[in-house]
């Protein structure tokens, strides 16, 4: 098997050892990052008069959603553990 190196000297990730197609990993600002840059530019040029909380909201809203989902699952797991402990006491 021929070894393929990228310009940085690293081997690209592969799906499995039998596959010859490299898997590309895209790294970049993404939609929330681009939206944040747009909002900051609009705020600094005076086109919008939003609070900085809303200008930076594309950064913190996805994190808040993930945190809320995690808390809901943690709460459900806690309730299940308490119920299981109560049932096992009997």
C-alpha positions as CSV (number, residue, x, y, z in Angstrom):
1,X,0.0,0.0,0.0
2,X,1.4,3.4,-1.0
3,X,1.8,6.0,1.7
4,X,0.2,9.3,0.9
5,X,1.3,12.5,2.7
6,X,-0.5,15.8,2.7
7,X,1.5,19.0,2.2
8,X,1.9,19.2,5.9
9,X,3.4,15.7,6.1
10,X,0.4,14.0,7.8
11,X,-1.5,11.1,6.4
12,X,-5.1,11.8,5.7
13,X,-7.8,10.0,7.7
14,X,-9.2,7.0,5.9
15,X,-12.6,5.4,6.3
16,X,-11.0,2.0,6.8
17,X,-7.8,0.2,5.8
18,X,-9.4,-1.2,2.6
19,X,-10.6,2.2,1.4
20,X,-8.5,4.4,-0.9
21,X,-10.7,7.5,-0.5
22,X,-9.3,10.0,2.1
23,X,-11.8,11.6,4.4
24,X,-11.6,15.4,4.4
25,X,-12.1,17.3,7.6
26,X,-13.3,20.8,7.0
27,X,-12.1,23.4,9.5
28,X,-13.4,26.9,9.3
29,X,-15.7,29.4,10.9
30,X,-18.9,27.7,9.8
31,X,-22.3,29.4,9.7
32,X,-22.4,30.7,13.3
33,X,-19.0,32.2,12.9
34,X,-19.7,33.9,9.6
35,X,-23.0,35.2,11.0
36,X,-21.2,36.6,14.1
37,X,-18.7,38.4,11.8
38,X,-21.5,39.8,9.8
39,X,-23.4,41.0,12.9
40,X,-20.2,42.6,14.4
41,X,-19.6,44.4,11.1
42,X,-23.2,45.7,11.0
43,X,-23.0,46.8,14.6
44,X,-19.7,48.6,14.2
45,X,-20.9,50.4,11.0
46,X,-24.1,51.5,12.7
47,X,-26.6,49.5,10.6
48,X,-28.0,47.7,13.6
49,X,-28.3,49.0,17.2
50,X,-28.7,45.6,18.9
51,X,-27.2,44.9,22.2
52,X,-23.8,43.1,22.1
53,X,-25.5,40.1,23.6
54,X,-27.6,39.7,20.5
55,X,-24.7,40.6,18.2
56,X,-22.7,37.7,19.7
57,X,-25.7,35.4,20.0
58,X,-24.6,33.1,17.1
59,X,-21.8,32.1,19.4
60,X,-23.6,31.5,22.7
61,X,-27.0,30.2,21.5
62,X,-25.7,26.9,20.2
63,X,-23.7,26.4,23.4
64,X,-26.8,27.1,25.5
65,X,-28.9,24.6,23.5
66,X,-26.2,21.9,24.0
67,X,-26.0,22.7,27.7
68,X,-29.8,22.6,28.0
69,X,-30.0,19.2,26.3
70,X,-27.2,17.9,28.5
71,X,-29.0,19.1,31.7
72,X,-32.2,17.5,30.6
73,X,-30.5,14.2,30.1
74,X,-28.6,14.5,33.4
75,X,-31.9,15.3,35.2
76,X,-33.6,12.3,33.6
77,X,-30.6,10.0,34.5
78,X,-30.8,11.4,38.1
79,X,-34.5,10.7,38.4
80,X,-34.0,7.1,37.0
81,X,-31.2,6.5,39.5
82,X,-33.3,7.7,42.4
83,X,-36.2,5.6,41.4
84,X,-33.9,2.6,40.9
85,X,-32.4,3.1,44.4
86,X,-35.9,3.4,46.0
87,X,-37.1,0.2,44.2
88,X,-33.9,-1.7,45.3
89,X,-34.5,-0.7,49.0
90,X,-37.7,-2.5,49.1
